[in-house]
């Protein structure tokens, strides 16, 4: 077993409604004795899509030792449920940019002689282009999110309009925000348009917290991805996603802390670059615990 992301159910909060079971075509959740149970660790991909189906907030994502996710075992559970459930599973993987799992699913179906859902032929290893337009609108720009929030405020009921409150001057922004959201590597979709021809910055989680001017000095005008090589699980998934990002990047930069464990992020980038096959230089930035940039160098 290895430490990885997986869901857990709070048995005290769960009322056994079964909504999560319906929202988990992978078959990892079943209602047993009036409570939702995780019946197979290898069936849970840890992406947490079931969380939105739980009206009681009884499901959360956690990090613990668990069996590795098994895409073949998941398909064996899904196939008897019919093509609609199979298509929903493929859409779920596509939504989260899980190209590695999609490749494994296609390999499994090919071996069984079963047709894959329409529109996913491009995910066959030998057929994948360098960049594919995403099928979902999961990744949005920060500007789009701001527009949606503004629109919601404009449509607030007149009776609920709050009284304006005087505030002090707005602090001067420390550089622009990154071009994309989400930014966590497990959550980003490499096929999102914000990553096409991007100046890519892959930063260790801690860097933004210790650097007061992180955006101004490192992230301005770049597409940002964050990860922790020590605490995050799913190393193979990370390499697959990073390789897909490198396939289409204009430039690569890695920001790490001056600690031994952070060197793992540089190794992940080098392995992903090798998987990608592009000889794109990696600019490495090392940050000390006080938030100062110690070194900048290029890894050829």
N, C-alpha and C positions, 0 to 999 in steps of 0.2 A: 504493500500500500504506500501511497504518497499523499502529502498534504495538497489538497485542491479545493476549489470552490464547489460547494454543493448546498442544496437547500435543506432546511430543517423545519419541522412543524411544531408549533407550541401547542401541546395537547390541552392545556388549560383554556386557551382561546378558541380552539377549533370546536365547531358545533356539528361537524359531519355533514355539511350541506352538499358536498360533492362537486362544487363548482371548480375546484382545483383539478379534480380528476378529469373533468371534461376538458379543461384547459391544458392538459398534459397528454398529448397524443403519443408521447414516447412511452407511456405506461409506467412511469416511475412512482406515481401516486395512486393509491386505492383507499376507499373508505372501508375500514374494517372495524367492527364493533363500535360503530358510531363515530369514529375518528379517522381523519386522513392520515395515512401512513406512507412513509417512503419505503416501498417494497423492494427496490433494487437500486443500490448505489450506482452500479454500472449503467443504469438506464437514465440517470439524471445528468444532464449536461452542465448544470450549475448556472445557467443563464438567467434563471428566475422569471421566466415568462408566466409561470403559474401565480406569481405574487399578485398580479393585477386581477386575477380571477377570485381572490379570497376576500369576501366582504368583512371578515373579522380581523384581518391583519395578522393571521396566525402563521404565515409563512415568511421566512427570511432566508437570506443567503449567508452562509458562514464558511469559514475555512477550517478544515479538519482532515485527519487521515481518512481516506476513503478509497474504495476500489476505483480503478480508472474507468472513464466513460467508454462504453463499447457500442459503437454505431451499428455493428452487425447485429448485436443482441436487440438493440432498439428496433431495427427493421423487422426482425423476426416477430416482435410484438405488434408492430404496426400493420404489416401486410395482411393479416386476416381481417383487419378492420376496413379494408377497401381502399380504392384509389383516392377518394376525397381526403382521408386521413393521411395517406402518404404524401399527397400534395401539400397538405397543411404543415407536415413535418419539414418538407423541403423549403417551404416559404419561411418557416421559423428559423431554419439555419441560415437562409439567405438574408433574412432581416438583421441578423447579428453578424453578418460577414464571416460565417464559419466555413470558409472554403475547404479547409482540411476535412471537416466532417462531410461536406457535400461530395468531395472526391471519394471518401470512403463509402458513402451511401451508394454512389453510382457504381463503384467497383463491385459492391455486394449485389446490386440488382443485375448488373451485367453477368456476374457469375451464376445467378439464379435464372437468367434468361427472361427477366421481367423488364418491361419498358419503364424508363424513368419518366417522371412528370414532364409535361410539355414545357419548353422554355429553359431547361436546365442542361441541354446538351453542351453548352459552352463551358461547363465546369468539369468536363472530362479532361484529364491531365494533358492529353495530346492535342486538345482542341481549345484550351484556354488562351484567349488573347491577353496582351499585356494590361489592358484596361477595359473593364466592362461597366456599362452604366448600371447603377443599382436598381433593383426591382422595387425597392421600398423607399419611403421618405423618412426613414428613421433618423438619418443624419441631417441636421439642419444648420444653417449658419446662425451665428449669434444675432445677426441683423434680422433674420426671419423670426427668431424667437421674440425679439424685442417688438417687432411689428405686431405679432399675435397678442402679446401682452398689452400693448397700447390699444389695440382694437377692442380687447375685452373691457378695458377701463372706459372707453368711449360709450359702450353699451350698458354701463352700470345704471341701474334704476335711479331716477332723479331723487327718490326718497332716501336713497342710501348713499348719496354723494357725501363724502367726508368734508368737514370744515378744513380749509387750508391751514397748514401749520407753518409758521415762520421757521426757516432753517438757516444755518450759517452758510458761508460761501462754499461752493463745491471745490474740493481739493483738485489741484491740477493733476490730470491723469498721467501715470507713469508709463507711457508708451501704449500702443494699441493692444487690444485683446487678440487672441489667436483667431484664425479664420474658421475654426470648426468647433463643433460640439456634437457628441461627447468627446472626451479626450482620453479616457482610460482605454488601454490597448485591448482589453477583453470586450469592450463595448463598441469600439469604433468599427465602421464598415470600410475596409480599404477601397471599395469601389465607389465610395461617395465622391461626388464631383470636386469637393474641396481638396482632395488629395491628388488630383490630376495635375501633373507638371508643377508640383508643389515644392517649396523650400521646406523640407521636412525637418522638424526638431523632435527627437525622441529624448525625453527628460526623465531622470529618476524622480520618483515622487517627492523626495525631500527638497530638491533644489528650489522649487518655487516657494517653499515655506521659509527657507533660510535666507533667500535673496530678496531684499526689500524691493529691488528694481528689476525683478525677473523678467517682466514683460518688456520693459524698455531695453534691457541689455541682451536678452536672448530670444524672446518669442515674437517680437514685433514683425508682422507681415508673414509669419510662418504658419504652417499647419502643424499643430502640436499633438503629440502622443505622449502619455505618461505611463510608467510601469515601475515595479519594484522587483529586481531580479532575485531578491532574497525571500520575500513574502508571497509573491504571486505564484499561482500554480499554472499548469498548462504550457510548459515550455515549448512543446511542438506546435501548439496553436500560435504562440507568440512568434516563432520563427516563420510560420506560414504567413501570418498577417504582415509581418515586417518585410518579408520577401515581396509580397504583393504591393506594398507601399513603395519599396525601392524600385520595382518594375517601372513605375511611372513618375518617380521624383526627379525634380530638377537638381536638387542638392540635398546632402545629408549632414545632419549635425546631431551629436549625442552630448547630453549634459549629465554629468554624474557627480556624486559627492566624493570627497577625499577619504573614502573608507574602502576596505578590501572587497566587501560584498557588492559594492556598486560596479566593480569591474565586470561583473557578470552581465550587465546590460551592454557593455561594449562587445563582449564575446557573442551575445545574441545577435547584435547588429552585424558582426563579421560573418557569422554563420548564415544569417538571412541574406546578406549580400552575395555569398557564395551560392546559395540556393537560387537566387535570382539570376545569377550569371552576368550581372552588370558590374563593370570595374569602376564604380562611382566612388570617388574619395569620401572618407568619413571625417568630418571635422569634430574633434573631441574637445570638450570644455570640462575642466575639473574645478569644482567649487569647494571651498573649505567650510567648516562649520559656522564661521562668522558671515558667510554669504559672499565672500570675496572670490573672484575668479583667479585661480592660481596659475593655470596653464591653458593654453590653446595650442593644439597641434593637429596635423592632418595624418590620418592613417590611410596609406595608399592601398 
